[in-house]
């Protein structure tokens, strides 16, 4: 899972500073041809940004994705 998080950071972190900003998240989603409304993008950021600082770190992504992974494997 950690490798996947590193992969996501590299794909979405356009300025290579190790974090994903809201703008980078939006640009990355658009690059994947996923079209979300502004409210949907804001809700996604809010659900991923656990400390609400406007930046997604590898630790935050790992925490959120680990919870999703556990839920999926139990289903």
Biopython code that builds the backbone (N, CA, C, O; Angstrom):
import numpy as np
from Bio.PDB.StructureBuilder import StructureBuilder

atoms = [
    (1, "UNK", "N", (0.825, -1.190, 0.000)),
    (1, "UNK", "CA", (0.000, 0.000, 0.000)),
    (1, "UNK", "C", (0.875, 1.262, 0.000)),
    (1, "UNK", "O", (0.541, 2.259, -0.639)),
    (2, "UNK", "N", (1.989, 1.201, 0.721)),
    (2, "UNK", "CA", (2.879, 2.375, 0.760)),
    (2, "UNK", "C", (3.421, 2.712, -0.631)),
    (2, "UNK", "O", (3.563, 3.884, -0.981)),
    (3, "UNK", "N", (3.721, 1.676, -1.420)),
    (3, "UNK", "CA", (4.212, 1.925, -2.783)),
    (3, "UNK", "C", (3.148, 2.606, -3.628)),
    (3, "UNK", "O", (3.453, 3.499, -4.418)),
    (4, "UNK", "N", (1.908, 2.188, -3.463)),
    (4, "UNK", "CA", (0.814, 2.786, -4.209)),
    (4, "UNK", "C", (0.641, 4.261, -3.817)),
    (4, "UNK", "O", (0.397, 5.108, -4.676)),
    (5, "UNK", "N", (0.768, 4.558, -2.538)),
    (5, "UNK", "CA", (0.666, 5.947, -2.070)),
    (5, "UNK", "C", (1.800, 6.776, -2.667)),
    (5, "UNK", "O", (1.576, 7.905, -3.102)),
    (6, "UNK", "N", (3.000, 6.234, -2.692)),
    (6, "UNK", "CA", (4.128, 6.954, -3.305)),
    (6, "UNK", "C", (3.859, 7.211, -4.781)),
    (6, "UNK", "O", (4.169, 8.284, -5.299)),
    (7, "UNK", "N", (3.277, 6.218, -5.456)),
    (7, "UNK", "CA", (2.916, 6.355, -6.864)),
    (7, "UNK", "C", (1.906, 7.497, -7.040)),
    (7, "UNK", "O", (2.059, 8.330, -7.934)),
    (8, "UNK", "N", (0.885, 7.533, -6.193)),
    (8, "UNK", "CA", (-0.125, 8.589, -6.273)),
    (8, "UNK", "C", (0.478, 9.966, -6.045)),
    (8, "UNK", "O", (0.162, 10.918, -6.758)),
    (9, "UNK", "N", (1.339, 10.063, -5.056)),
    (9, "UNK", "CA", (1.998, 11.346, -4.780)),
    (9, "UNK", "C", (2.775, 11.799, -6.018)),
    (9, "UNK", "O", (2.678, 12.959, -6.418)),
    (10, "UNK", "N", (3.535, 10.904, -6.617)),
    (10, "UNK", "CA", (4.317, 11.265, -7.805)),
    (10, "UNK", "C", (3.416, 11.701, -8.950)),
    (10, "UNK", "O", (3.745, 12.646, -9.668)),
    (11, "UNK", "N", (2.289, 11.031, -9.131)),
    (11, "UNK", "CA", (1.380, 11.341, -10.238)),
    (11, "UNK", "C", (0.675, 12.679, -10.052)),
    (11, "UNK", "O", (0.441, 13.392, -11.027)),
    (12, "UNK", "N", (0.335, 13.029, -8.819)),
    (12, "UNK", "CA", (-0.458, 14.216, -8.565)),
    (12, "UNK", "C", (0.370, 15.414, -8.109)),
    (12, "UNK", "O", (-0.093, 16.550, -8.210)),
    (13, "UNK", "N", (1.561, 15.189, -7.619)),
    (13, "UNK", "CA", (2.406, 16.254, -7.062)),
    (13, "UNK", "C", (3.228, 16.901, -8.174)),
    (13, "UNK", "O", (4.384, 16.541, -8.397)),
    (14, "UNK", "N", (2.615, 17.860, -8.869)),
    (14, "UNK", "CA", (3.244, 18.437, -10.050)),
    (14, "UNK", "C", (4.461, 19.299, -9.746)),
    (14, "UNK", "O", (5.314, 19.473, -10.617)),
    (15, "UNK", "N", (4.566, 19.842, -8.543)),
    (15, "UNK", "CA", (5.748, 20.654, -8.222)),
    (15, "UNK", "C", (6.799, 19.869, -7.430)),
    (15, "UNK", "O", (7.814, 20.424, -7.008)),
    (16, "UNK", "N", (6.542, 18.580, -7.236)),
    (16, "UNK", "CA", (7.515, 17.671, -6.605)),
    (16, "UNK", "C", (7.951, 18.096, -5.206)),
    (16, "UNK", "O", (9.120, 17.949, -4.849)),
    (17, "UNK", "N", (7.015, 18.625, -4.411)),
    (17, "UNK", "CA", (7.367, 19.007, -3.043)),
    (17, "UNK", "C", (6.937, 17.955, -2.011)),
    (17, "UNK", "O", (7.101, 18.159, -0.809)),
    (18, "UNK", "N", (6.392, 16.841, -2.480)),
    (18, "UNK", "CA", (6.039, 15.754, -1.569)),
    (18, "UNK", "C", (4.633, 15.820, -1.006)),
    (18, "UNK", "O", (4.237, 14.962, -0.218)),
    (19, "UNK", "N", (3.880, 16.827, -1.401)),
    (19, "UNK", "CA", (2.489, 16.944, -0.944)),
    (19, "UNK", "C", (1.593, 17.236, -2.141)),
    (19, "UNK", "O", (2.063, 17.651, -3.201)),
    (20, "UNK", "N", (0.303, 17.014, -1.955)),
    (20, "UNK", "CA", (-0.673, 17.296, -3.002)),
    (20, "UNK", "C", (-1.575, 18.422, -2.503)),
    (20, "UNK", "O", (-2.238, 18.294, -1.474)),
    (21, "UNK", "N", (-1.587, 19.510, -3.239)),
    (21, "UNK", "CA", (-2.470, 20.619, -2.911)),
    (21, "UNK", "C", (-3.827, 20.390, -3.577)),
    (21, "UNK", "O", (-3.984, 19.472, -4.382)),
    (22, "UNK", "N", (-4.794, 21.224, -3.238)),
    (22, "UNK", "CA", (-6.113, 21.121, -3.855)),
    (22, "UNK", "C", (-6.013, 21.286, -5.370)),
    (22, "UNK", "O", (-6.637, 20.538, -6.122)),
    (23, "UNK", "N", (-5.231, 22.266, -5.813)),
    (23, "UNK", "CA", (-5.076, 22.480, -7.260)),
    (23, "UNK", "C", (-4.429, 21.283, -7.940)),
    (23, "UNK", "O", (-4.826, 20.903, -9.041)),
    (24, "UNK", "N", (-3.441, 20.691, -7.296)),
    (24, "UNK", "CA", (-2.799, 19.507, -7.869)),
    (24, "UNK", "C", (-3.770, 18.335, -7.913)),
    (24, "UNK", "O", (-3.780, 17.570, -8.877)),
    (25, "UNK", "N", (-4.583, 18.193, -6.878)),
    (25, "UNK", "CA", (-5.589, 17.141, -6.863)),
    (25, "UNK", "C", (-6.556, 17.330, -8.026)),
    (25, "UNK", "O", (-6.868, 16.377, -8.740)),
    (26, "UNK", "N", (-7.025, 18.552, -8.216)),
    (26, "UNK", "CA", (-7.951, 18.844, -9.310)),
    (26, "UNK", "C", (-7.311, 18.582, -10.668)),
    (26, "UNK", "O", (-7.937, 17.981, -11.541)),
    (27, "UNK", "N", (-6.078, 19.024, -10.852)),
    (27, "UNK", "CA", (-5.372, 18.804, -12.115)),
    (27, "UNK", "C", (-5.148, 17.318, -12.368)),
    (27, "UNK", "O", (-5.296, 16.846, -13.495)),
    (28, "UNK", "N", (-4.794, 16.586, -11.322)),
    (28, "UNK", "CA", (-4.565, 15.148, -11.464)),
    (28, "UNK", "C", (-5.827, 14.391, -11.809)),
    (28, "UNK", "O", (-5.807, 13.478, -12.635)),
    (29, "UNK", "N", (-6.915, 14.765, -11.184)),
    (29, "UNK", "CA", (-8.191, 14.117, -11.476)),
    (29, "UNK", "C", (-8.590, 14.394, -12.924)),
    (29, "UNK", "O", (-9.029, 13.492, -13.638)),
    (30, "UNK", "N", (-8.437, 15.640, -13.349)),
    (30, "UNK", "CA", (-8.743, 16.007, -14.730)),
    (30, "UNK", "C", (-7.865, 15.244, -15.718)),
    (30, "UNK", "O", (-8.337, 14.822, -16.774)),
    (31, "UNK", "N", (-6.589, 15.067, -15.378)),
    (31, "UNK", "CA", (-5.661, 14.338, -16.245)),
    (31, "UNK", "C", (-6.085, 12.877, -16.413)),
    (31, "UNK", "O", (-5.758, 12.238, -17.412)),
    (32, "UNK", "N", (-6.809, 12.365, -15.434)),
    (32, "UNK", "CA", (-7.316, 10.994, -15.515)),
    (32, "UNK", "C", (-8.684, 10.930, -16.214)),
    (32, "UNK", "O", (-9.331, 9.883, -16.244)),
    (33, "UNK", "N", (-9.099, 12.054, -16.765)),
    (33, "UNK", "CA", (-10.408, 12.163, -17.430)),
    (33, "UNK", "C", (-11.563, 11.854, -16.484)),
    (33, "UNK", "O", (-12.568, 11.259, -16.875)),
    (34, "UNK", "N", (-11.397, 12.268, -15.244)),
    (34, "UNK", "CA", (-12.477, 12.176, -14.262)),
    (34, "UNK", "C", (-12.971, 13.599, -14.048)),
    (34, "UNK", "O", (-12.200, 14.486, -13.680)),
    (35, "UNK", "N", (-14.243, 13.806, -14.279)),
    (35, "UNK", "CA", (-14.802, 15.147, -14.209)),
    (35, "UNK", "C", (-15.727, 15.242, -13.011)),
    (35, "UNK", "O", (-16.775, 14.599, -12.961)),
    (36, "UNK", "N", (-15.321, 16.052, -12.052)),
    (36, "UNK", "CA", (-16.088, 16.263, -10.831)),
    (36, "UNK", "C", (-16.449, 17.734, -10.730)),
    (36, "UNK", "O", (-15.724, 18.599, -11.222)),
    (37, "UNK", "N", (-17.571, 18.008, -10.090)),
    (37, "UNK", "CA", (-17.932, 19.398, -9.837)),
    (37, "UNK", "C", (-16.988, 19.963, -8.774)),
    (37, "UNK", "O", (-16.260, 19.224, -8.111)),
    (38, "UNK", "N", (-17.020, 21.265, -8.632)),
    (38, "UNK", "CA", (-16.196, 21.899, -7.603)),
    (38, "UNK", "C", (-16.556, 21.356, -6.227)),
    (38, "UNK", "O", (-15.668, 21.073, -5.424)),
    (39, "UNK", "N", (-17.830, 21.210, -5.947)),
    (39, "UNK", "CA", (-18.244, 20.681, -4.644)),
    (39, "UNK", "C", (-17.743, 19.253, -4.438)),
    (39, "UNK", "O", (-17.335, 18.899, -3.332)),
    (40, "UNK", "N", (-17.766, 18.445, -5.469)),
    (40, "UNK", "CA", (-17.270, 17.063, -5.357)),
    (40, "UNK", "C", (-15.768, 17.049, -5.110)),
    (40, "UNK", "O", (-15.281, 16.259, -4.302)),
    (41, "UNK", "N", (-15.032, 17.913, -5.795)),
    (41, "UNK", "CA", (-13.577, 17.990, -5.584)),
    (41, "UNK", "C", (-13.269, 18.480, -4.179)),
    (41, "UNK", "O", (-12.347, 17.981, -3.534)),
    (42, "UNK", "N", (-14.032, 19.453, -3.702)),
    (42, "UNK", "CA", (-13.840, 19.956, -2.343)),
    (42, "UNK", "C", (-14.150, 18.867, -1.314)),
    (42, "UNK", "O", (-13.441, 18.730, -0.318)),
    (43, "UNK", "N", (-15.205, 18.100, -1.557)),
    (43, "UNK", "CA", (-15.564, 17.014, -0.638)),
    (43, "UNK", "C", (-14.483, 15.932, -0.637)),
    (43, "UNK", "O", (-14.169, 15.371, 0.412)),
    (44, "UNK", "N", (-13.921, 15.642, -1.792)),
    (44, "UNK", "CA", (-12.840, 14.657, -1.872)),
    (44, "UNK", "C", (-11.633, 15.138, -1.088)),
    (44, "UNK", "O", (-11.045, 14.382, -0.314)),
    (45, "UNK", "N", (-11.266, 16.390, -1.287)),
    (45, "UNK", "CA", (-10.121, 16.952, -0.559)),
    (45, "UNK", "C", (-10.375, 16.898, 0.942)),
    (45, "UNK", "O", (-9.496, 16.519, 1.715)),
    (46, "UNK", "N", (-11.572, 17.276, 1.346)),
    (46, "UNK", "CA", (-11.906, 17.281, 2.772)),
    (46, "UNK", "C", (-11.820, 15.881, 3.360)),
    (46, "UNK", "O", (-11.375, 15.716, 4.496)),
    (47, "UNK", "N", (-12.234, 14.883, 2.617)),
    (47, "UNK", "CA", (-12.200, 13.513, 3.134)),
    (47, "UNK", "C", (-10.781, 12.951, 3.195)),
    (47, "UNK", "O", (-10.503, 12.057, 3.995)),
    (48, "UNK", "N", (-9.891, 13.463, 2.365)),
    (48, "UNK", "CA", (-8.507, 12.976, 2.350)),
    (48, "UNK", "C", (-7.584, 13.771, 3.269)),
    (48, "UNK", "O", (-6.632, 13.224, 3.825)),
    (49, "UNK", "N", (-7.868, 15.056, 3.425)),
    (49, "UNK", "CA", (-7.019, 15.963, 4.206)),
    (49, "UNK", "C", (-7.406, 15.876, 5.686)),
    (49, "UNK", "O", (-8.191, 16.686, 6.179)),
    (50, "UNK", "N", (-6.856, 14.903, 6.374)),
    (50, "UNK", "CA", (-7.274, 14.577, 7.734)),
    (50, "UNK", "C", (-7.029, 15.685, 8.749)),
    (50, "UNK", "O", (-7.783, 15.808, 9.714)),
    (51, "UNK", "N", (-5.995, 16.490, 8.554)),
    (51, "UNK", "CA", (-5.734, 17.564, 9.514)),
    (51, "UNK", "C", (-6.199, 18.928, 9.001)),
    (51, "UNK", "O", (-5.926, 19.956, 9.621)),
    (52, "UNK", "N", (-6.890, 18.929, 7.886)),
    (52, "UNK", "CA", (-7.509, 20.142, 7.316)),
    (52, "UNK", "C", (-6.532, 21.291, 7.092)),
    (52, "UNK", "O", (-6.873, 22.454, 7.304)),
    (53, "UNK", "N", (-5.319, 20.959, 6.663)),
    (53, "UNK", "CA", (-4.345, 22.023, 6.406)),
    (53, "UNK", "C", (-4.245, 22.395, 4.924)),
    (53, "UNK", "O", (-3.419, 23.224, 4.542)),
    (54, "UNK", "N", (-5.090, 21.779, 4.098)),
    (54, "UNK", "CA", (-5.083, 22.095, 2.676)),
    (54, "UNK", "C", (-4.026, 21.367, 1.883)),
    (54, "UNK", "O", (-3.799, 21.677, 0.713)),
    (55, "UNK", "N", (-3.375, 20.396, 2.511)),
    (55, "UNK", "CA", (-2.298, 19.646, 1.858)),
    (55, "UNK", "C", (-2.486, 18.162, 2.145)),
    (55, "UNK", "O", (-2.779, 17.775, 3.276)),
    (56, "UNK", "N", (-2.316, 17.339, 1.126)),
    (56, "UNK", "CA", (-2.397, 15.890, 1.313)),
    (56, "UNK", "C", (-0.987, 15.326, 1.398)),
    (56, "UNK", "O", (-0.167, 15.515, 0.499)),
    (57, "UNK", "N", (-0.728, 14.640, 2.483)),
    (57, "UNK", "CA", (0.574, 14.009, 2.667)),
    (57, "UNK", "C", (0.452, 12.516, 2.407)),
    (57, "UNK", "O", (-0.649, 11.971, 2.328)),
    (58, "UNK", "N", (1.582, 11.876, 2.278)),
    (58, "UNK", "CA", (1.596, 10.423, 2.093)),
    (58, "UNK", "C", (0.955, 9.731, 3.288)),
    (58, "UNK", "O", (0.229, 8.752, 3.118)),
    (59, "UNK", "N", (1.211, 10.221, 4.482)),
    (59, "UNK", "CA", (0.627, 9.608, 5.684)),
    (59, "UNK", "C", (-0.898, 9.707, 5.676)),
    (59, "UNK", "O", (-1.584, 8.751, 6.039)),
    (60, "UNK", "N", (-1.427, 10.857, 5.263)),
    (60, "UNK", "CA", (-2.881, 11.015, 5.205)),
    (60, "UNK", "C", (-3.485, 10.063, 4.175)),
    (60, "UNK", "O", (-4.483, 9.392, 4.442)),
    (61, "UNK", "N", (-2.867, 10.014, 2.997)),
    (61, "UNK", "CA", (-3.375, 9.110, 1.965)),
    (61, "UNK", "C", (-3.299, 7.658, 2.417)),
    (61, "UNK", "O", (-4.227, 6.884, 2.183)),
    (62, "UNK", "N", (-2.216, 7.290, 3.052)),
    (62, "UNK", "CA", (-2.064, 5.925, 3.537)),
    (62, "UNK", "C", (-3.137, 5.595, 4.564)),
    (62, "UNK", "O", (-3.714, 4.509, 4.526)),
    (63, "UNK", "N", (-3.408, 6.507, 5.471)),
    (63, "UNK", "CA", (-4.435, 6.286, 6.491)),
    (63, "UNK", "C", (-5.802, 6.085, 5.852)),
    (63, "UNK", "O", (-6.513, 5.137, 6.186)),
    (64, "UNK", "N", (-6.168, 6.966, 4.941)),
    (64, "UNK", "CA", (-7.488, 6.882, 4.307)),
    (64, "UNK", "C", (-7.588, 5.633, 3.438)),
    (64, "UNK", "O", (-8.573, 4.899, 3.523)),
    (65, "UNK", "N", (-6.591, 5.386, 2.612)),
    (65, "UNK", "CA", (-6.653, 4.235, 1.717)),
    (65, "UNK", "C", (-6.588, 2.916, 2.472)),
    (65, "UNK", "O", (-7.177, 1.928, 2.034)),
    (66, "UNK", "N", (-5.896, 2.883, 3.582)),
    (66, "UNK", "CA", (-5.848, 1.656, 4.392)),
    (66, "UNK", "C", (-7.225, 1.331, 4.948)),
    (66, "UNK", "O", (-7.600, 0.161, 5.024)),
    (67, "UNK", "N", (-7.981, 2.346, 5.337)),
    (67, "UNK", "CA", (-9.335, 2.123, 5.832)),
    (67, "UNK", "C", (-10.236, 1.600, 4.730)),
    (67, "UNK", "O", (-11.048, 0.704, 4.958)),
    (68, "UNK", "N", (-10.098, 2.153, 3.545)),
    (68, "UNK", "CA", (-10.909, 1.709, 2.394)),
    (68, "UNK", "C", (-10.542, 0.283, 2.050)),
    (68, "UNK", "O", (-11.423, -0.539, 1.795)),
    (69, "UNK", "N", (-9.260, -0.024, 2.038)),
    (69, "UNK", "CA", (-8.798, -1.360, 1.701)),
    (69, "UNK", "C", (-9.343, -2.394, 2.676)),
    (69, "UNK", "O", (-9.759, -3.476, 2.263)),
    (70, "UNK", "N", (-9.346, -2.071, 3.966)),
    (70, "UNK", "CA", (-9.866, -2.981, 4.975)),
    (70, "UNK", "C", (-11.349, -3.213, 4.755)),
    (70, "UNK", "O", (-11.817, -4.349, 4.835)),
    (71, "UNK", "N", (-12.097, -2.150, 4.479)),
    (71, "UNK", "CA", (-13.531, -2.283, 4.248)),
    (71, "UNK", "C", (-13.801, -3.153, 3.039)),
    (71, "UNK", "O", (-14.721, -3.970, 3.068)),
    (72, "UNK", "N", (-13.032, -3.003, 1.986)),
    (72, "UNK", "CA", (-13.249, -3.781, 0.779)),
    (72, "UNK", "C", (-12.911, -5.251, 0.967)),
    (72, "UNK", "O", (-13.588, -6.117, 0.413)),
    (73, "UNK", "N", (-11.880, -5.540, 1.735)),
    (73, "UNK", "CA", (-11.485, -6.932, 1.939)),
    (73, "UNK", "C", (-12.421, -7.658, 2.880)),
    (73, "UNK", "O", (-12.501, -8.886, 2.839)),
    (74, "UNK", "N", (-13.143, -6.922, 3.739)),
    (74, "UNK", "CA", (-14.095, -7.553, 4.644)),
    (74, "UNK", "C", (-15.428, -7.835, 3.951)),
    (74, "UNK", "O", (-16.193, -8.687, 4.403)),
    (75, "UNK", "N", (-15.707, -7.126, 2.861)),
    (75, "UNK", "CA", (-17.012, -7.259, 2.188)),
    (75, "UNK", "C", (-17.134, -8.542, 1.394)),
    (75, "UNK", "O", (-18.170, -8.790, 0.777)),
]
sb = StructureBuilder()
sb.init_structure("model")
sb.init_model(0)
sb.init_chain("A")
sb.init_seg("    ")
for serial, (resi, resn, name, xyz) in enumerate(atoms, 1):
    if name == "N":
        sb.init_residue(resn, " ", resi, " ")
    sb.init_atom(name, np.array(xyz, "f"), 0.0, 1.0, " ", f" {name:<3s}", serial, name[0])
structure = sb.get_structure()
